Amino acid sequence: MPGMSLVDVAIVGAGPVGLAAAIACKRAGLSYVVLEKGCVVNAIFEYPTYMTFFTTAPELEIGNHPMVTGHDKPDRRAALMYYRLVTQREALNVEQYTEVTRVHAAPAGFTLAVETRDGTPGVVEARRVVVATGYYDNPMPLGIPGEDGENVSHYYTEAHPFMGLNVTVIGAGNSAADAALDLWRGGANVTMVVRAPELKSTIKYWVRPDLENRIREGSITAHFNSQVVQIAGDHVQVRGPDGQLFALPTHFTFALTGYRPDLSFLSDLNLAAQPDECLVLDDHYQSSVPGLFVVGSAGFAGKTNQVFIENGRHHAVAAIAEIERQLAGQRDLQPG
């Protein structure tokens, strides 16, 4: 992507929250571009193949476009179709496979360095920036030997390839619970390794009893108060609650231990953060750098379990309303 003319708003991220911001820009008459390093709603694309959302369709809607599904809770396929159609029907200005590598302050607002899919560098100039990058593309590393092996993944897709294999699932939250149950139903031999003494209380209320029953009956093995310390080609090394090491025969390991926002492309701006790693944001989600807004879960590293599409989409609308007000005030001050 070569350099482009100055836009009112550069939106980083084409997830549901970024798309909501783009729709708000369009309806406010603001010029904008959405810059997305993957495909539209890339995080949802990376979700497990047969995943069902926690919430009902109306809570996932953006731009007053109804999401029509055949079930109370939409699944991944329905969500992908919905956000794809909204993007097309609104004719949103989305540059897919365009990664923002750095954001700098500039006289007109901000300069964004970008890189396209083929490695071509470019520059985008914007009066305001809205960051809506979420967190799902940045898994929390375990920091152990073997974590980067070919038999390890921080993302779960589906059970089919693992029938009859020994699979270790590291984690105790929703992702780990869903993966463990799906793998077991797909014929895998599933073992969970959990650092805590029990499963997380935040697991979906209809999933937790199912998993607890499978563990109780021995269909899924679970090692609590335990930690994987090394991953090898045919086993994982585990430190148990008594501190002793033991090996679990394992063909494949899913390290589903959570995700964190990656705002390294903003490092030159020195954004202020709170002790819990959440950014300092005002009521309109403007950061400590005037003109730079962070919406959705991207600004809430310490509270990613509290910010979702459902409330993040409202952040986007509030941010764009404030940007519209700011830019209108600037134009009013211009002579002539």
SELUM-855923 format. One record per residue: x, y, z of N, C-alpha, C in turn. Coordinates in pm, whole numbers, padded with zeros to 5 digits, always signed. Layout:
XYZXYZXYZ...
***
This chain:
+00085-00119+00000+00000+00000+00000+00088+00124+00000+00082+00206-00100+00159+00331-00100+00096+00432-00005+00158+00548+00003+00100+00653+00087-00038+00692+00039-00124+00731+00132-00259+00771+00093-00288+00908+00154-00392+00972+00102-00426+01106+00148-00474+01102+00292-00470+01216+00356-00509+01227+00496-00656+01189+00515-00682+01102+00614-00819+01066+00649-00850+01120+00788-00978+01134+00817-01017+01178+00951-00981+01072+01056-01009+00946+01023-00992+00839+01122-00927+00717+01058-00820+00668+01120-00763+00538+01085-00804+00441+01195-00871+00333+01156-00917+00232+01251-00827+00110+01235-00766+00068+01344-00675-00047+01340-00751-00169+01392-00781-00261+01301-00853-00382+01339-00992-00386+01278-01022-00496+01207-01153-00511+01142-01234-00621+01206-01225-00630+01339-01316-00717+01412-01451-00648+01425-01545-00709+01495-01677-00645+01511-01671-00504+01567-01578-00480+01661-01568-00346+01722-01511-00246+01621-01409-00285+01547-01354-00197+01443-01455-00169+01334-01533-00269+01295-01637-00249+01193-01747-00155+01245-01780-00168+01375-01878-00077+01434-01828+00066+01428-01698+00085+01453-01639+00219+01444-01645+00271+01300-01620+00184+01203-01623+00225+01063-01764+00268+01022-01864+00194+01066-02002+00230+01034-02036+00365+01096-01992+00385+01221-02019+00514+01287-01951+00628+01214-01828+00606+01164-01759+00709+01085-01838+00742+00959-01879+00639+00890-01952+00658+00764-02078+00739+00787-02150+00709+00891-02278+00777+00917-02256+00918+00972-02136+00943+01026-02104+01078+01073-02042+01164+00964-02019+01105+00847-01959+01180+00737-01810+01199+00752-01744+01114+00831-01600+01123+00850-01529+01032+00749-01420+01079+00692-01339+00992+00607-01260+00897+00696-01243+00773+00652-01181+00672+00739-01121+00561+00653-01037+00481+00714-00990+00356+00657-00973+00258+00771-01009+00132+00747-00988+00025+00843-00868-00057+00797-00770-00073+00884-00648-00145+00852-00647-00275+00932-00645-00387+00863-00656-00518+00927-00544-00610+00879-00468-00665+00972-00353-00747+00931-00394-00885+00882-00516-00926+00911-00568-01053+00861-00689-01030+00774-00788-01118+00788-00913-01101+00715-01014-01030+00805-01126-00991+00748-01234-00930+00827-01274-01027+00938-01294-00975+01058-01321-01051+01182-01227-01172+01192-01100-01145+01184-00999-01251+01181-01002-01337+01308-01028-01276+01423-01031-01353+01547-01142-01458+01543-01260-01419+01494-01370-01514+01484-01336-01625+01385-01268-01588+01277-01222-01688+01182-01131-01791+01249-01053-01748+01348-00960-01837+01417-01026-01916+01530-01152-01888+01560-01223-01962+01666-01236-02109+01628-01262-02197+01725-01290-02337+01693-01400-02349+01588-01385-02445+01499-01473-02456+01382-01620-02459+01419-01655-02531+01524-01797-02548+01559-01835-02470+01684-01765-02361+01712-01790-02282+01832-01926-02214+01829-01992-02209+01944-02116-02134+01963-02089-02020+02060-02140-01901+02030-02119-01785+02117-02193-01800+02249-02143-01726+02349-02208-01725+02481-02344-01658+02473-02356-01562+02387-02465-01466+02394-02561-01481+02276-02670-01407+02280-02771-01413+02174-02733-01318+02060-02797-01339+01945-02764-01263+01825-02773-01111+01843-02879-01056+01904-02888-00910+01914-02768-00845+01983-02702-00918+02074-02588-00862+02145-02462-00856+02060-02464-00918+01943-02349-00918+01853-02369-00826+01733-02486-00763+01723-02519-00682+01606-02444-00549+01607-02412-00501+01489-02350-00369+01474-02425-00291+01367-02425-00158+01381-02486-00072+01280-02634-00093+01260-02704-00148+01359-02848-00176+01349-02882-00275+01238-02785-00356+01198-02812-00463+01102-02854-00587+01182-02973-00640+01159-03015-00758+01236-02936-00882+01199-02900-00961+01299-02838-01090+01277-02945-01198+01289-02975-01261+01178-03080-01363+01175-03015-01501+01177-03047-01579+01278-02992-01714+01289-03104-01811+01323-03076-01938+01302-03175-02041+01331-03171-02090+01473-03080-02033+01555-03066-02077+01693-03059-01956+01785-03082-01981+01913-03079-01873+02010-02941-01809+02016-02836-01891+02013-02699-01841+02019-02630-01871+01886-02579-01767+01819-02515-01787+01689-02388-01871+01702-02352-01939+01595-02226-02011+01592-02125-01934+01507-02004-01986+01499-01896-01920+01426-01934-01894+01280-01991-01993+01215-02024-01979+01073-02125-01867+01050-02227-01861+01137-02328-01755+01123-02268-01618+01147-02175-01608+01244-02112-01479+01273-02024-01434+01157-01947-01525+01100-01863-01489+00985-01948-01437+00870-02057-01505+00843-02145-01462+00735-02205-01324+00765-02248-01305+00889-02310-01178+00926-02213-01061+00909-02094-01070+00967-02001-00957+00960-01948-00937+00817-01939-01044+00742-01899-01030+00601-02005-00954+00522-02131-00990+00544-02240-00923+00472-02255-00777+00514-02237-00749+00644-02245-00610+00689-02135-00528+00623-02015-00582+00618-01903-00512+00554-01934-00482+00408-01992-00578+00338-02024-00560+00197-02140-00462+00178-02245-00477+00255-02363-00392+00237-02336-00247+00274-02250-00226+00372-02212-00090+00410-02101-00036+00320-02045-00123+00234-01933-00085+00147-01822-00019+00231-01785-00085+00340-01686-00029+00431-01548-00030+00367-01471+00072+00397-01337+00088+00340-01238+00011+00428-01225-00119+00399-01139-00207+00478-01021-00252+00393-00902-00232+00444-00780-00281+00379-00737-00407+00454-00773-00525+00401-00734-00650+00463-00586-00680+00437-00531-00764+00523-00391-00808+00511-00295-00689+00502-00325-00589+00583-00243-00469+00593-00215-00445+00740-00093-00472+00781-00057-00463+00922+00000-00327+00957-00049-00269+01065+00008-00145+01118+00128-00184+01203+00246-00138+01165+00368-00175+01236+00414-00069+01335+00370+00056+01317+00412+00164+01406+00318+00282+01389+00292+00350+01499+00212+00473+01496+00294+00585+01558+00306+00697+01486+00381+00813+01534+00289+00934+01539+00316+01023+01633+00248+01152+01634+00298+01234+01516+00209+01315+01457+00243+01397+01340+00168+01529+01350+00211+01631+01274+00146+01763+01282-00006+01756+01260-00049+01673+01165-00193+01665+01136-00265+01569+01229-00190+01493+01308-00249+01394+01397-00156+01277+01417-00160+01180+01322-00079+01060+01336-00034+01010+01199+00081+00946+01200+00131+00874+01084+00138+00726+01121+00079+00642+01038+00079+00499+01062+00164+00430+00955+00268+00360+00999+00347+00279+00906+00278+00145+00890+00260+00102+00766+00189-00023+00740+00270-00112+00647+00232-00239+00645+00296-00336+00557+00189-00427+00501+00185-00441+00369+00084-00524+00306+00127-00670+00304+00039-00754+00253+00060-00898+00255+00190-00938+00185+00225-00868+00078+00345-00903+00003+00470-00833+00056+00457-00766+00171+00571-00700+00232+00594-00557+00189+00506-00503+00104+00520-00366+00058+00490-00268+00172+00582-00176+00203+00556-00078+00308+00470+00037+00257+00404+00103+00349+00323+00218+00313+00301+00307+00432+00231+00417+00410+00206+00514+00516+00060+00561+00506-00003+00573+00621-00137+00629+00629-00131+00749+00722-00187+00861+00679-00195+00982+00762-00339+00997+00811-00355+01022+00941-00489+01033+00997-00494+01139+01106-00607+01208+01113-00627+01307+01220-00649+01238+01355-00716+01126+01353-00743+01049+01475-00719+00902+01446-00687+00826+01552-00666+00682+01540-00756+00611+01640-00821+00507+01595-00901+00421+01682-00842+00280+01676-00794+00230+01788-00734+00097+01796-00840-00002+01844-00866-00102+01761-00968-00203+01793-00913-00342+01761-00794-00371+01814-00723-00491+01775-00757-00614+01860-00836-00597+01966-00869-00712+02048-00745-00773+02114-00752-00905+02137-00639-00972+02203-00617-01116+02156-00707-01170+02078-00705-01315+02050-00586-01358+01966-00522-01265+01896-00409-01305+01812-00275-01302+01888-00282-01287+02021-00159-01278+02099-00168-01371+02221-00146-01501+02201-00155-01595+02314-00046-01570+02418-00079-01599+02542+00017-01585+02651+00112-01704+02649+00241-01679+02633+00336-01791+02625+00354-01859+02760+00383-01988+02755+00412-02063+02876+00556-02041+02921+00644-02013+02825+00784-01994+02856+00855-02122+02895+00821-02231+02827+00882-02360+02859+00944-02421+02733+01042-02510+02749+01102-02576+02633+00998-02657+02555+01004-02650+02424+00915-02726+02338+00785-02658+02303+00763-02539+02361+00635-02469+02337+00615-02435+02190+00723-02414+02117+00713-02376+01976+00719-02496+01883+00704-02616+01935+00711-02735+01853+00591-02751+01760+00608-02835+01660+00501-02858+01562+00382-02929+01622+00400-02993+01735+00290-03066+01800+00225-02984+01912+00237-02852+01903+00180-02762+02004+00103-02650+01934-00012-02613+01989-00087-02499+01935-00154-02424+02049-00162-02291+02032-00236-02207+02127-00380-02185+02080-00418-02248+01971-00554-02234+01916-00611-02372+01888-00738-02388+01918-00807-02515+01892-00903-02497+01775-00905-02595+01685-00995-02588+01571-01106-02692+01582-01071-02820+01564-01171-02925+01574-01105-03058+01609-01187-03157+01644-01137-03281+01701-01095-03386+01598-01148-03378+01479-01134-03487+01383-00991-03541+01365-00888-03457+01352-00754-03511+01326-00693-03587+01445-00758-03582+01562-00695-03634+01683-00761-03762+01735-00849-03822+01655-00913-03946+01697-00807-04052+01730-00820-04110+01849-00730-04216+01890-00595-04170+01940-00569-04040+01938-00440-03987+01983-00448-03939+02127-00331-03934+02192-00322-03876+02326-00304-03725+02313-00397-03650+02370-00393-03504+02360-00393-03445+02499-00299-03354+02523-00294-03281+02650-00347-03140+02628-00438-03098+02716-00494-02963+02713-00445-02890+02837-00373-02780+02817-00324-02699+02928-00418-02580+02945-00474-02565+03065-00565-02454+03090-00690-02502+03161-00768-02405+03211-00887-02440+03288-01002-02343+03262-00991-02264+03154-01098-02170+03122-01189-02222+03013-01264-02131+02951-01362-02172+02850-01298-02240+02730-01187-02184+02681-01123-02244+02564-01079-02386+02593-01016-02406+02708-00969-02539+02745-01086-02635+02768-01191-02588+02833-01306-02673+02860-01374-02718+02730-01397-02622+02640-01460-02656+02512-01375-02755+02433-01243-02730+02429-01153-02816+02353-01151-02957+02412-01140-02967+02543-01133-03098+02607-01257-03181+02578-01373-03120+02590-01498-03193+02565-01512-03232+02419-01478-03140+02329-01490-03168+02186-01393-03278+02144-01270-03272+02196-01172-03375+02165-01217-03511+02216-01269-03516+02336-01318-03643+02391-01431-03699+02306-01524-03613+02266-01634-03660+02182-01586-03702+02043-01471-03647+02002-01414-03684+01873-01324-03806+01879-01317-03871+01995-01243-03995+02005-01099-03982+02051-01058-03865+02097-00921-03848+02148-00912-03892+02293-00792-03927+02336-00765-03957+02476-00716-03828+02541-00800-03766+02622-00776-03629+02666-00729-03624+02810-00621-03547+02832-00572-03519+02967-00559-03368+02982-00614-03313+03090-00602-03172+03121-00498-03151+03230-00418-03046+03214-00323-03007+03318-00358-02866+03362-00389-02850+03491-00443-02725+03543-00358-02678+03660-00310-02555+03653-00225-02502+03761-00304-02480+03889-00431-02444+03877-00516-02414+03993-00573-02543+04053-00635-02531+04171-00693-02651+04233-00825-02695+04172-00882-02612+04084-01011-02647+04022-01027-02571+03891-01133-02606+03818-01164-02536+03694-01204-02393+03725-01187-02304+03628-01222-02164+03649-01373-02147+03665-01411-02056+03753-01553-02030+03778-01621-01961+03661-01542-01905+03570-01598-01832+03455-01636-01923+03338-01613-02053+03350-01654-02144+03242-01806-02136+03223-01850-02140+03099-01993-02129+03068-02075-02226+03153-02187-02176+03204-02263-02252+03304-02315-02384+03250-02335-02394+03120-02385-02519+03064-02271-02615+03025-02147-02565+03029-02031-02648+02994-01965-02707+03118-01956-02628+03223-01883-02672+03343-01934-02805+03399-02067-02823+03422-02112-02953+03475-02078-03070+03383-02087-03048+03254-02053-03153+03158-01908-03196+03176-01817-03099+03182-01676-03130+03197-01647-03195+03333-01708-03141+03438-01687-03199+03571-01732-03345+03576-01843-03375+03510-01892-03513+03508-01798-03603+03429-01742-03552+03318-01650-03635+03240-01521-03663+03318-01477-03564+03396-01359-03583+03479-01390-03682+03592-01507-03666+03653-01545-03751+03766-01555-03898+03725-01609-03923+03605-01625-04060+03561-01499-04118+03498-01395-04033+03480-01270-04080+03426-01259-04078+03274-01360-04024+03206-01354-04013+03060-01246-03914+03017-01229-03807+03096-01122-03710+03076-01039-03707+03204-00908-03722+03190-00819-03717+03306-00779-03572+03332-00779-03533+03458-00739-03396+03493-00637-03400+03607-00527-03328+03590-00426-03312+03694-00432-03167+03742-00483-03145+03865-00493-03012+03922-00368-02981+04005-00350-02852+04034-00231-02808+04107-00104-02860+04039-00108-02863+03906+00002-02919+03829+00041-02824+03717+00164-02841+03667+00217-02749+03567+00304-02824+03467+00278-02800+03338+00363-02855+03234+00492-02774+03232+00605-02842+03239+00733-02772+03242+00816-02796+03116+00776-02893+03036+00846-02919+02910+00755-02999+02818+00765-02971+02688+00688-03044+02588+00786-03110+02492+00773-03241+02478+00860-03316+02387+00774-03372+02273+00838-03448+02185+00767-03501+02070+00663-03604+02104+00686-03682+02211+00592-03789+02244+00539-03783+02387+00572-03677+02459+00522-03664+02596+00536-03520+02644+00466-03490+02753+00489-03364+02824+00538-03398+02964+00626-03313+03015+00678-03330+03150+00596-03240+03242+00544-03298+03348+00453-03227+03439+00509-03229+03581+00500-03114+03648+00531-03108+03791+00399-03114+03867+00380-03219+03945+00256-03241+04016+00245-03159+04143+00136-03174+04217+00113-03095+04338+00216-03121+04447+00280-03237+04443+00382-03267+04544+00522-03227+04499+00531-03162+04380+00659-03117+04329+00733-03220+04246+00681-03342+04244+00746-03448+04168+00715-03434+04019+00813-03473+03936+00795-03468+03791+00745-03604+03740+00656-03598+03642+00612-03721+03576+00582-03689+03429+00584-03792+03347+00565-03775+03203+00425-03823+03163+00361-03746+03076+00233-03785+03017+00254-03816+02869+00225-03937+02824+00236-03966+02681+00142-03874+02603+00197-03802+02508+00119-03700+02437+00162-03691+02292+00064-03701+02202+00092-03678+02060+00079-03530+02023-00014-03460+02090-00036-03319+02058-00079-03246+02184-00035-03119+02195-00066-03038+02312-00135-02909+02270-00246-02877+02335-00312-02748+02318-00286-02664+02443-00209-02557+02426-00178-02466+02536-00279-02352+02533-00390-02370+02603-00501-02274+02597-00507-02198+02729-00405-02117+02751-00387-02050+02879-00419-01902+02876-00483-01856+02771-00526-01718+02767-00451-01633+02665-00498-01510+02650-00447-01418+02548-00439-01279+02609-00354-01195+02550-00336-01059+02598-00324-00964+02479-00375-00841+02491-00358-00745+02382-00211-00718+02352-00181-00698+02225-00045-00662+02184-00049-00523+02123-00003-00424+02199-00004-00286+02152+00139-00237+02129+00228-00327+02094+00367-00290+02073+00384-00188+01960+00290-00187+01866+00299-00090+01756+00272+00053+01802+00227+00066+01928+00203+00199+01986+00313+00240+02085+00420+00164+02091+00520+00185+02197+00585+00323+02193+00593+00384+02075+00655+00516+02065+00569+00626+02128+00444+00595+02158+00353+00697+02210+00349+00701+02362+00406+00601+02429+00413+00599+02575+00276+00617+02640+00184+00530+02607+00050+00537+02663+00053+00508+02813-00022+00583+02889-00031+00561+03033-00119+00440+03061-00075+00359+03157-00151+00239+03195-00170+00236+03345-00269+00159+03389-00298+00141+03530-00222+00018+03582-00219-00002+03715-00147-00117+03770-00195-00252+03718-00323-00262+03679-00375-00390+03628-00351-00407+03479-00268-00321+03420-00232-00325+03278-00338-00267+03186-00452-00228+03239-00551-00159+03156-00500-00018+03126-00527+00030+03006-00484+00165+02971-00565+00269+03045-00507+00386+03061-00581+00500+03114-00666+00556+03000-00797+00545+03014-00891+00589+02910-00998+00676+02973-01044+00778+02898-01151+00861+02949-01287+00799+02914-01394+00872+02938-01528+00818+02917-01558+00789+02770-01476+00846+02680-01495+00824+02536-01388+00729+02481-01313+00666+02571-01209+00569+02535-01091+00635+02465-01070+00764+02495-00951+00832+02448-00838+00803+02547-00722+00771+02493-00608+00737+02576-00542+00862+02631-00428+00843+02698-00351+00956+02750-00287+01037+02639-00286+00984+02517-00239+01058+02400-00361+01116+02330-00379+01247+02332-00498+01306+02270-00512+01264+02123-00634+01224+02088-00660+01185+01950-00645+01038+01923-00589+00962+02018-00576+00818+02001-00673+00747+02095-00764+00671+02038-00869+00602+02112-00845+00451+02107-00875+00383+02216-00859+00238+02221-00992+00178+02266-01054+00099+02178-01189+00048+02205-01190-00104+02209-01293-00159+02273-01300-00303+02288-01197-00352+02388-01162-00479+02377-01074-00542+02476-00928-00500+02465-00889-00433+02355-00748-00396+02334-00692-00313+02448-00773-00231+02511-00725-00144+02617-00740-00201+02756-00782-00328+02766-00816-00384+02896-00741-00514+02921-00609-00508+02918-00527-00628+02934-00558-00701+03064-00586-00627+03169-00614-00690+03298-00759-00729+03318-00845-00700+03220-00988-00729+03234-01045-00787+03104-00966-00870+03036-01014-00923+02908-01137-01012+02925-01161-01061+03048-01280-01143+03072-01403-01057+03099-01389-00925+03087-01503-00836+03111-01542-00752+02989-01460-00755+02885-01487-00674+02766-01499-00766+02646-01614-00761+02582-01644-00852+02471-01701-00772+02354-01745-00841+02251-01814-00775+02140-01935-00699+02193-02005-00763+02287-02130-00706+02336-02116-00564+02389-02011-00536+02466-01993-00400+02516-01889-00323+02436-01794-00392+02374-01693-00323+02294-01752-00245+02177-01859-00295+02117-01922-00224+02005-01974-00087+02049-02014-00076+02175-02061+00054+02226-01942+00149+02250-01826+00093+02286-01706+00176+02296-01682+00248+02163-01693+00172+02054-01665+00226+01920-01756+00343+01888-01883+00328+01918-01979+00435+01889-01948+00559+01972-01914+00538+02099-01882+00652+02186-01756+00723+02138-01655+00647+02096-01530+00707+02049-01553+00790+01923-01627+00737+01829-01648+00810+01703-01733+00935+01727-01829+00929+01819-01907+01048+01851-01818+01159+01905-01721+01121+01990-01628+01220+02045-01535+01273+01935-01490+01186+01847-01405+01230+01736-01481+01327+01646-01604+01297+01619-01687+01387+01537-01697+01524+01603-01716+01524+01736-01725+01651+01809-01593+01727+01802-01481+01656+01823-01351+01722+01821-01320+01782+01684-01342+01705+01580-01309+01753+01446-01401+01866+01401-01527+01859+01444-01618+01969+01412-01571+02097+01480-01522+02084+01603-01470+02201+01673-01347+02258+01606-01262+02171+01556-01143+02219+01485-01181+02294+01358-01278+02243+01285-01319+02307+01159-01382+02444+01188-01455+02451+01301-01518+02578+01337-01415+02686+01366-01295+02641+01413-01190+02738+01446-01108+02782+01326-01124+02711+01215-01046+02747+01096-01098+02876+01033-01008+02962+00987-01053+03089+00929-01124+03069+00796-01209+03162+00765-01274+03168+00635-01392+03081+00619
***
